[in-house]
Amino acid sequence: MKIAVLTSGGDSAGMNAVVRAVVKAGILKGCETWIVREGYEGLVRGNADAEPTETPSLKPAVDVKVREPSFIQNLRFGDGELLRDGTGDHTGGRTLKGRYIIRVGWDDVRGWFAECECALSRPVQGGTLIGTARSAAFRTQEGRLKAAYNLIKEGIDALAVCGGDGSLTGADVFRAEWPQLLQTLHANGQITDEQLQKHGHLRIVGLVGSIDNDMSMTDLTIGAPTALHRICEAIDNIHSTANSHSRAFVLEVMGRHCGWLALLAGVSSGADFVFIPERPPQADPWEDMMCDAIKRHREIGKRKTIVIVAEGAHDSQLKPIQASYVKDVLADRLGLDTRVTTLGHIQRGGRPCAWDRILPTLQGLEAVDALLEATPDKPSYMIGMRENRVTRVPLMEAVAMTQSVTAAIKAKDFEKAMSLRDPEFQE
Ligand code: F6P
């Protein structure tokens, strides 16, 4: 089997560990492994504009039974087309310009998530070394047709996609459309009878890489724990200055339609008040409720005030709650010297925490197994986590359930939104 792995949508810490795990597990299971640069955009662009280059001499896929050290030692440069300069522009002397779908080997991903003594080791890095994009082209059927052609041209029959709900929705659409795309390519004379036969089924698996932790049917998404750490570090720093001046701080955190980062940051930092999209303040006007709570906290001796606003927060009528407005309320009603801090992309960057190395490694192994076991009559799976165990759930169901949370919020059915996020939620 030839597996390609790509990262898509907003980057998150742990995506490199996903690529590493899929590549290494793929090789150990006897597969040929590829990466796609720049997410779905790379799939659409393929290698059509590649500068002429010598075809690298690649070793055949390795027998899974061969595991002694010599196996690893032998997997040197020749096994893949090394992405050696971090920009993805050069690879062991061969240019990657115009090439988006690239064969990789063991060494290509060595040290992608941990410091090691290996000469090829990279420092621990966040983000995604193979690039990501939010591809407009892949949202069109024309783009997906090109993507299908590019995969078939390289003989790739399995795809591991690491991204958020939008990216996994894309994966789901791609798989559902695959037979039709194939027929069109065949009718256009772009693929042969033999290719039509061989690639009748696209194996696809989703790994959830997103700082937002907004995907249903999994407890934790890859990158969310690191982003939460970043936010906590930032709040720790704010605590000291807030305390010194006895100030109030309103922090805006990311998360799109999901309040997980805001809520957990609030719990971890002892915040005074938190605004999340799934559960807007119940009182009307909410300003009174917030001021009462903060006044009480001040009366019992707190010198500082921390309010966390999820970027997607709104009131019960869906009117956005902005950090600047919260600041004005605190200043005008309680006379607090108040500042706003928007954490922005600092939350998304930086080294993955331990959990964002463990989670992708375990899930990457499971993803390769799911691809190997995929059959046309089974659904595509999303690799998740439930009560500390790696799980496989139908990708389509997870995507649909995630979308229904957003729909419930838009319909102001906040109870439903909360219970979809957490089936055990009770008032
Ligand atoms: O989905 C991840 C995320 O960081 C969201 O929390 C945020 O709303 C969005 O991406 C920001 O996107 P961009 O990086 O395109 O500004």
Boltz pocket constraint, residues with backbone or C-beta under 6 A from the ligand:
constraints:
  - pocket:
      binder: B
      contacts: [[A, 10], [A, 11], [A, 164], [A, 210], [A, 211], [A, 212], [A, 254], [A, 255], [A, 256], [A, 311], [A, 348]]
      max_distance: 6.0
